[in-house]
């Protein structure tokens, strides 16, 4: 059965996951908050915040069209290693693992949105990567993923407290997740845990009085199905 959650890619979407209830997953010790789903409930394209309780396990499974994980809290593990908070993973098409967490963890996860058998397997321990300056003095960046032949790019941005509002345009669309702090635009304030999808060629004026750290993916809408 095909389902859709926020499946219209032409509309700006803003979801405060902190205001959502947790829902069940195929593992009784793993809960999730889905902000985007197009396709069957357990095999569609999906973007979620996922919580593993301590001593959680998940059955071994493949990842058709890849998987992206940003570890927000705790330690996420599989047979390939232990991945603490701040780890970014891109597991490409055909990747297989049996994930678990001993202390528990909180993840931002995107599934079945990375087609291409030649995509690299990527692991970035972001806490060990220095922030790089941008053309805007109040903002710095850490690159996470970019690969020739694919339109999607992923990065972290840090906006210091008092970052002035500026016009931001997303020619190829974007997804934003607020990891910490908050930022403001024309539609109000967006706190930690907020997910936002900006359509192709969309514009907003955004700044941050508190300061914030953001996950930003641009160009990924090209690989999403519209409901």
N, C-alpha and C positions, 0 to 999 in steps of 0.2 A: 504494500500500500504506500503510495507516494504522499508525502506531507510537505508542508512549507511553513517555515517560521522566518519572517522578515526576508522573503524570497524575491521581492521586487527590487532589482538593482538600480532602478531609475529614481528611487526615493531615498532621501537622507534618513538614516535610522540611528537612533540614540537609545541605548538600553543601560540602565543602572543595575548592574547585576547584584549589587548589595541589597536591592529591594526585592529580589526574586527569591522564591523558595527553591530548595534543592529538590531534584527529582531522581528517580531510580535509574540505574544503569544495569547492564548484564551481570555485574559483580555486586553482591549485596553490600560490600564495604567501600564501594566507589559511588559517589553522587555527582550530579552535574547540573549546570545551568546553561541551557542552549540559547544562544542569541541568534543563530542562523541555522536553518536546515532546509535543504531541498533534496527530496528523494525519499527512499524508504527509511524508516526510523533508525535502523541499525546499520544501514549501508549507503546512506546518502552523503552529500556534502554537508559538513557541519562545522560550526565554530562554537566552542563551549568554554566555560570555566569548570574545571573538574577538581573535586576534592577526594583524595585517598585518605581514609582513616589509617591510624597506625596499624601495622602488620597487614595491610591490604595486599591482595593479589588479584591479578587479572589473567584470564586464560590466554595461552599463546594465540597470536593472530597475525595475519598479514596486513599490509597497508597498500592496497591498490591506489594508485594516484597519490601516494605519499602522505606524510604527516608532519606537522610542525608543532613543537612544544616549547613554551617558555615557562620555566619553573619559577613560580612566584614566591613560594614558601616551602620550607622543609627539604626533603631529599627524595627525588624520584629515582627509581632504579630499574634496571633490567639486566639480562645476562651479559650485556655489553659494558655495563659500568654503573656507577653511582653518580647522580647528577644533582648537585645541591642548588639551592635558590640562586637565581641569576644565570643558570645554564640555558642556552638556546640550542635546540636540536631541530634539524631538518632530516627526517628519515625518508629517503626517496622511494619511488615506486618499487614494489617487490620486497621491501624491508619486512622482516618478521621478528617479533620479540614477545616475551612474557613479562610484562611490567609488574612492579610491586613497589611498596614503600614500607620501610621498617618504622620510621618515626611519624609517617604521614606527610602529605604534601598538598599544595595547591598549585594548579597548572592552568595556563591559557593554551588551548589546543585547537588546531585546525586540521581537519581530516578530508582526504580525497580532493584536494585543491592544488596538487602539484604534479600534473602529468609530465611524463618524459623519463625514459629509462636511463638517460645519461645525466640526470641531475646528480650533483655531488651529495654525499652524506656529510652533513655539517654539524660540528659541535663547537660552540663558542662559550667559553667561561667568561661571561661579560664583566664580572667583577675584576678580572685580571687585565681587561682591555682599557686603556686610557681614553678619556673623552677627548674628542677632536673639535677644534673650533670650527664655526661656520661663519658665513658672511654676516650673521646677526650676532653681535657680541654677547647677548643674554642667552644664547642657545648653543648647545654643543651636541655632538652626535657620536654614536658607536655603530658602525656598519655591521650587520648580521649576515645578510645574504644578497648576493647578486651573481648572476651567471649568464654569460653570453648565450644568446638564443632564446632567452626567456624574459618576459616583460616584468615579472614581479621582483621588487626589491624590498628588503626589510631592514629596519634600523631601530635603534633606540635614540630618543632625543631627551635632553635634560634642559628644562627652562628654569632659570634662577628666579627667586622671589622678585616681584616687580617687573617681570618681563612685559614690555609694552605690547598692546594689541597691534597686530599687523595683518594685512590681507594675505591669505594663503589660498592658492589655487591648485587643484588636483586634476591635472589634464587627463590622467588615466584612472581617476578614482582612487580612493584610499580607504583603509581601515585603520582605526586608532583605538588603542586600549590604554586607559590610564592606570599605570602601575602604582604610582604613589603621587600624593599631592592632589592638585586640581588645576583646571584651567577654565577660562571663560570665553564665550563667544556671544553672538547675537541671540542665541537661544537660552542663555543663562550659564550657570556653573556646572562643571562636569567633574565629579569627585573620583577618587580611587575606585577602581572596579567598573568604571563606565566604558562600554564599547560603543563605537561610532563608526558608521559606514557612510562615506561621502561619495555620491555618484560621479560619473565621468564629467569633467569640466566644471565641477562645483567649486564654490568659493565661500570662505567665511573669514571673519576677522577675529583672531584669537590671541589671547595673552594670558598671563598667570600672575595674580597677586601673591599667591602662596608659594609658587614654584611647583614643578611637577616633573615626573619621568614618564615618558610615553613610549609605547610600542607603535610603530607606524609602518604599514605595508602599502606601497603604491604599485599599481599595475596588476594587482592580483585579480581584479574583477574580470579580466579576460579569461580566466579559467573557471569562473563560477557559472552555474546554470541559473537561469531566471525562472521563477515559478510560472 
